[in-house]
Amino acid sequence: MDERTLQVIVLRYLTTVLQLALAALDLVDAPEDTTLRHLQALEDMRQELELGTVALLQVSGVTWEAMATQVGVARQSLHRRVAKRAMNYLYLPKRLGNLKVEWQIALDGLQGTIQELACAGADGKSLELTRILLARRDGHVGQGRIP
């Protein structure tokens, strides 16, 4: 595998990590009607991240047995579950230009979310979440904040 291809694969992997972190931060709020969709998107990204991890570990020479031991499954089980898709991950990389755009969008989104959380403060966000959940429990849905 040439160096440029490996760079594209690593950028794809890092972009997925960043997107997963950003999507997880979106859940720092009261559950809404879209929360299950967000959780499914997180699962899809987790699977993509698992494929990227397996692919990059394979390139670096880690055996299937060592990887399976890390996740607590049989080597055959892990191989059956991800081998074909991990190979596709390696040999069907995304275009570098698209990855750079995805990376920048995810990075901008993460920075915005971090700034928003910093302004609200962790306690402010969890206090707001508590208020929302209590309002829903007590039947005050849609009435704003609890006094």
N, C-alpha and C positions, 0 to 999 in steps of 0.2 A: 504494500500500500504506500503510495507516495505521500510526501509531507503535506501537500495542499489538501488532499482528500482527508487526511487525518485532522487537519485544522478545521475543516468544514464539519466533520463529525463531532469534534470537541465543542465547537461553537453551537451546534444543534443541541448537544447535551446540556451545556450551560444555559442556553435559552430556555430549555424545558425546566431546568431547576428554578430559574428566575420566574417563569410563568406559574409554576406550582406554588412558589412562595407568595406571589401576588394573589393568586386565587384563594389560597388559605387565609390571607389577611382579609379578603372580602367576607369571610364568615365571622369576623369579629363584630357581630351585630346580632340582633334578635333574629331568630329563624323566621323566614318569610315564605311566601308561596314559591319562590324561585330557589330556595335553599337546597332542595333535593337535586335540582338541575346542576347547581354549583358543585355539590358533592360528587355527582357523576362525572363532571368535567375534571375534578380533582383526581378521581380514580383513573380516568383516561390518561391524564398527565403522569400519574404514578406509574402506570403500565409502560408508558413511553420512556420514562426515566429508568425503569427496570431494564428495558431493552437496551437503552444506551449504556447503562452500567455493565450489563453482560457483554455487549459488543466491545466496549473499551477494555474490559478485563481480559477478554479473549485475545485482543490485539497485543496486550501486554504480557500474555503468556500464562495467565491464571487458568488452572484446569477446571473442568466442569465439576469435578468432585469437590474441589476447594470452594467453589461458589455455592454448591448445593449444601455443603456443611454450614456455610454462613447463614443460609436461610432456613436450615433445619429440615431439608427434604432430601430424598434420594437423588443421586446424580441423574438417573434416567428420567425421573419426574421433571426436574428442572429442564433437562435437555428437550424432552418432549414438548414442554410448555412454551419455551422461548427460542429454541435454536433457529428455526426457519425465519422467524421475525427478526431476530438479532442479526442474522446474515443480511436480511433486507435493509436493516438499519445501516449496516456498514457499506453495502454496495449500491444503495439507492439514496444517496445523500441529497438533501435539499440544495437548492441553488444558494450560493454564498450571499448574493445580493438580498434575496428574500430573508435569509437568516439575520443579516445585519439590521434590516428593518424591524423584524420581529423582536430582536434583542433590544433595540432602542425603544420600541413601544413598551416592552415589558419593564425596562429600566426606568423610563419616565413614569410609568404607572406605579412602580414600587416606591420611587422617590416621593411622589405625590401622596401615596397612602401613608408613608412614614411621617411626612410633614403633618398630615391631618391627625394622625394618632399622637404626635408630639404636641400639637396645639391643644388637643382635647385632653391629653394626658391619659395614661392607662387607667387611672382611677375614674376619671371623667367618663371614659368610654364604658367601663364596666358598670358604673353607676347608672348611666343612661340605659344600658342593656337591662339592668335589674328593674328599672322603672317601667320599661316597655313590657317585660315579661309579667310583672305584677299587674300592670294595667290589663293585659290580656287575660290573666287568670281571674281578675276581679270583674271582668266584663266591661272595662272602660276602653275598649278597642276604638281607635280613631278619635279619641278625645284629647290627644296630645299628652303632655306631661302630667304626672300626678302631682298635686300641690304638696 
